Amino acid sequence: MAAGTKLGNESFSSQVAVQALPAMTQDIFTCGKCDEIDEKIAHHSRLLSLITDKIARDGIAGLIEEMKTEKAALHPEPEEK
């Protein structure tokens, strides 16, 4: 086996294949960008729970809303006819 083709007990190609698949959340596939936004929302939500300054809390809450809007824009609901 060529050098650099093993990563722990798994082959490199199987690691890439696993990482390339979209994440599974509540039985719904999500795209990588949505996963990234979800991680940022979770991070900011944790910060929000720790901060008591009203101005900072308002700013963080605004960022969370912007990220939710950005995520919704990535996958708009199809219009019903």
Secondary structure as UniProt FT lines:
FT   TURN            3..4
FT   STRAND          6..7
FT   TURN            8..9
FT   STRAND          10..11
FT   HELIX           12..20
FT   STRAND          23..25
FT   TURN            26..27
FT   STRAND          28..30
FT   HELIX           32..50
FT   HELIX           54..74
//
